[in-house]
Amino acid sequence: MGKNQAIAGFVMSIVGIVFAILSGWLSIIALPISIVGLVLAVIGGKKLRAAGQPSGLATAGLVLGIIAVVFSAIAFFTCGICIICAASSTAAAESAISSLF
C-alpha cells in the first residue's frame, strides 16, 4: 500500500508543478493537487520505511511536492492579485467614462 501512495504522491506532485507553470486558472487547481501529492508522498514514505523497502520514489515525490506547493502558491496568489487589479481598473475606467457622459 505504501508503494502505491508514493507513486500517487510523485505523479500528483508532477501534475501540480505543470499546472502551476501553466498558471492562469489552472493555478487554482494546482495548489490542492500539490498539497495532496505532498501528503501522499510523506505517508507512502513512512509506510515504505516501516516495511524496510526502498523509499526513493517517495523521497522524490516529497521534494517535487514541496516545489509544487511553492510554485502553485506563488502562481495562485499572483494570479489572484492580477485579477483584483484588473477588476478595480475596469471599475475605475467605467466610472470615469460614465462621469464624462
BAMARKE-785029 format. One record per residue (C-alpha): z, x, y. Coordinates in Angstrom, 2 decimals. Example, Ala and Ser with C-alpha at 12.3 -4.5 7.8 and 13.67 -1.06 7.14 Angstrom:
<rs>
R  zz  xx  yy
R  7.80  12.30  -4.50;
R  7.14  13.67  -1.06;
</rs>
This chain:
<rs>
R  zz  xx  yy
R  0.00  0.00  0.00;
R  0.76  2.86  2.41;
R  -2.71  4.34  1.99;
R  -4.35  1.05  2.97;
R  -2.18  0.80  6.07;
R  -3.00  4.39  7.03;
R  -6.73  3.69  6.67;
R  -6.43  0.46  8.68;
R  -4.49  2.28  11.41;
R  -7.10  5.03  11.53;
R  -10.01  2.58  11.79;
R  -8.31  0.36  14.37;
R  -7.46  3.39  16.49;
R  -11.11  4.45  16.49;
R  -12.19  0.92  17.43;
R  -9.60  0.91  20.23;
R  -10.99  4.17  21.63;
R  -14.57  2.88  21.50;
R  -13.63  -0.39  23.23;
R  -11.64  1.48  25.89;
R  -14.54  3.82  26.62;
R  -16.97  0.91  26.90;
R  -14.46  -0.56  29.35;
R  -15.14  -3.81  31.18;
R  -13.89  -6.92  29.44;
R  -13.54  -5.04  26.15;
R  -10.53  -3.21  27.57;
R  -8.60  -6.48  27.30;
R  -9.20  -6.40  23.56;
R  -8.78  -2.61  23.24;
R  -5.10  -2.47  24.18;
R  -3.76  -4.79  21.44;
R  -6.10  -3.27  18.85;
R  -4.88  0.22  19.78;
R  -1.24  -0.78  19.55;
R  -1.73  -2.40  16.14;
R  -3.62  0.69  14.93;
R  -0.79  2.93  16.10;
R  1.85  0.82  14.36;
R  -0.13  0.66  11.10;
R  -0.61  4.43  11.11;
R  3.13  5.00  11.57;
R  4.09  2.55  8.83;
R  1.43  3.88  6.44;
R  2.52  7.47  7.10;
R  6.17  6.67  6.36;
R  5.24  4.96  3.09;
R  2.95  7.81  2.03;
R  5.57  10.47  2.78;
R  8.21  8.45  0.91;
R  5.89  8.30  -2.12;
R  5.20  12.04  -1.92;
R  1.50  11.54  -1.24;
R  -0.53  13.40  1.40;
R  -0.39  11.68  4.77;
R  -3.18  13.45  6.66;
R  -5.14  10.27  7.34;
R  -2.02  8.58  8.68;
R  -1.39  11.55  10.97;
R  -4.97  11.41  12.22;
R  -4.57  7.66  12.79;
R  -1.34  8.33  14.69;
R  -2.96  10.88  17.01;
R  -6.01  8.68  17.57;
R  -3.73  5.68  18.09;
R  -1.85  7.46  20.85;
R  -5.12  8.48  22.50;
R  -6.46  4.93  22.11;
R  -3.37  3.38  23.71;
R  -3.57  5.75  26.67;
R  -7.32  5.23  27.19;
R  -7.15  1.47  26.77;
R  -4.13  1.13  29.07;
R  -5.92  3.12  31.78;
R  -9.10  1.04  31.33;
R  -7.13  -2.22  31.25;
R  -5.25  -1.54  34.47;
R  -8.15  -0.02  36.40;
R  -10.43  -2.92  35.47;
R  -7.67  -5.31  36.49;
R  -7.37  -3.61  39.86;
R  -11.15  -3.76  40.33;
R  -11.19  -7.47  39.55;
R  -8.36  -8.14  42.02;
R  -10.12  -6.13  44.74;
R  -13.42  -7.89  44.13;
R  -11.76  -11.30  44.27;
R  -9.94  -10.52  47.51;
R  -13.05  -9.10  49.17;
R  -15.02  -12.17  48.15;
R  -12.35  -14.43  49.62;
R  -12.28  -12.39  52.84;
R  -16.07  -12.47  53.13;
R  -16.14  -16.23  52.56;
R  -13.53  -16.84  55.25;
R  -15.38  -14.55  57.69;
R  -18.66  -16.38  57.05;
R  -17.05  -19.81  57.39;
R  -15.47  -18.80  60.72;
R  -18.92  -17.98  62.08;
R  -20.27  -21.46  61.45;
</rs>
